[in-house]
Every structure is written in C-alpha cells, then in structure tokens.
Amino acid sequence: MKRLWLIGAIGIGAGIAWALTSGLWAERQPEWPSRKKLRREARRAEAARRAQEQAPVRPPEVHVEKEAETGLKVPLGDLTR
C-alpha cells in the first residue's frame, strides 16, 4: 500500500512539474505575429507611403476686389463698436 501512495505522489508531482515548466498556465504571446497584426502594419505602411507621395495641397486662390460689396451691415471702416 505504501508503494501505491508513493507511485501516486510521484505521478502527481511529475504532472504538476510538467504543467508548470511547459507553460500550460502561463500567458504567452505567439512566437509569430498574427495575420490581423500583419495586415494592420501593411495597411499603415501603405497609407504612410501614399501620404509621402501625394503632392502638397495648395490653398485655393482667392479673388479680391477693392471696394467690393460684402453684404455686411457695418462698414469695415467704422470703428463705432
């Protein structure tokens, strides 16, 4: 009977030791990046490349006339307010 207890205790101890050393309960990252992460990185790299290749945006030209009608209620030259 003592041998049976000894064999059982050794078996349980070996099982616990294996589980702890194998990382069964450890939270590990996969050793390769996931497909989702690879797609995200590729999409960001492509967007950055397109942003560098794109010509800088120029502001639109503004047409200005002297003494033009603006539709303002207070003339621009008045400083009454």
Secondary structure as a PSIPRED ss2 file (coil, helix, strand):
# PSIPRED VFORMAT (PSIPRED V4.0)

   1 M C   1.000  0.000  0.000
   2 K H   0.000  1.000  0.000
   3 R H   0.000  1.000  0.000
   4 L H   0.000  1.000  0.000
   5 W H   0.000  1.000  0.000
   6 L H   0.000  1.000  0.000
   7 I H   0.000  1.000  0.000
   8 G H   0.000  1.000  0.000
   9 A H   0.000  1.000  0.000
  10 I H   0.000  1.000  0.000
  11 G H   0.000  1.000  0.000
  12 I H   0.000  1.000  0.000
  13 G H   0.000  1.000  0.000
  14 A H   0.000  1.000  0.000
  15 G H   0.000  1.000  0.000
  16 I H   0.000  1.000  0.000
  17 A H   0.000  1.000  0.000
  18 W H   0.000  1.000  0.000
  19 A H   0.000  1.000  0.000
  20 L H   0.000  1.000  0.000
  21 T H   0.000  1.000  0.000
  22 S C   1.000  0.000  0.000
  23 G C   1.000  0.000  0.000
  24 L C   1.000  0.000  0.000
  25 W C   1.000  0.000  0.000
  26 A C   1.000  0.000  0.000
  27 E C   1.000  0.000  0.000
  28 R C   1.000  0.000  0.000
  29 Q C   1.000  0.000  0.000
  30 P C   1.000  0.000  0.000
  31 E C   1.000  0.000  0.000
  32 W C   1.000  0.000  0.000
  33 P C   1.000  0.000  0.000
  34 S C   1.000  0.000  0.000
  35 R H   0.000  1.000  0.000
  36 K H   0.000  1.000  0.000
  37 K H   0.000  1.000  0.000
  38 L H   0.000  1.000  0.000
  39 R H   0.000  1.000  0.000
  40 R H   0.000  1.000  0.000
  41 E H   0.000  1.000  0.000
  42 A H   0.000  1.000  0.000
  43 R H   0.000  1.000  0.000
  44 R H   0.000  1.000  0.000
  45 A H   0.000  1.000  0.000
  46 E H   0.000  1.000  0.000
  47 A H   0.000  1.000  0.000
  48 A H   0.000  1.000  0.000
  49 R H   0.000  1.000  0.000
  50 R H   0.000  1.000  0.000
  51 A H   0.000  1.000  0.000
  52 Q H   0.000  1.000  0.000
  53 E H   0.000  1.000  0.000
  54 Q C   1.000  0.000  0.000
  55 A C   1.000  0.000  0.000
  56 P C   1.000  0.000  0.000
  57 V C   1.000  0.000  0.000
  58 R C   1.000  0.000  0.000
  59 P C   1.000  0.000  0.000
  60 P C   1.000  0.000  0.000
  61 E C   1.000  0.000  0.000
  62 V C   1.000  0.000  0.000
  63 H C   1.000  0.000  0.000
  64 V C   1.000  0.000  0.000
  65 E C   1.000  0.000  0.000
  66 K C   1.000  0.000  0.000
  67 E C   1.000  0.000  0.000
  68 A C   1.000  0.000  0.000
  69 E C   1.000  0.000  0.000
  70 T C   1.000  0.000  0.000
  71 G C   1.000  0.000  0.000
  72 L C   1.000  0.000  0.000
  73 K C   1.000  0.000  0.000
  74 V C   1.000  0.000  0.000
  75 P C   1.000  0.000  0.000
  76 L C   1.000  0.000  0.000
  77 G C   1.000  0.000  0.000
  78 D C   1.000  0.000  0.000
  79 L C   1.000  0.000  0.000
  80 T C   1.000  0.000  0.000
  81 R C   1.000  0.000  0.000
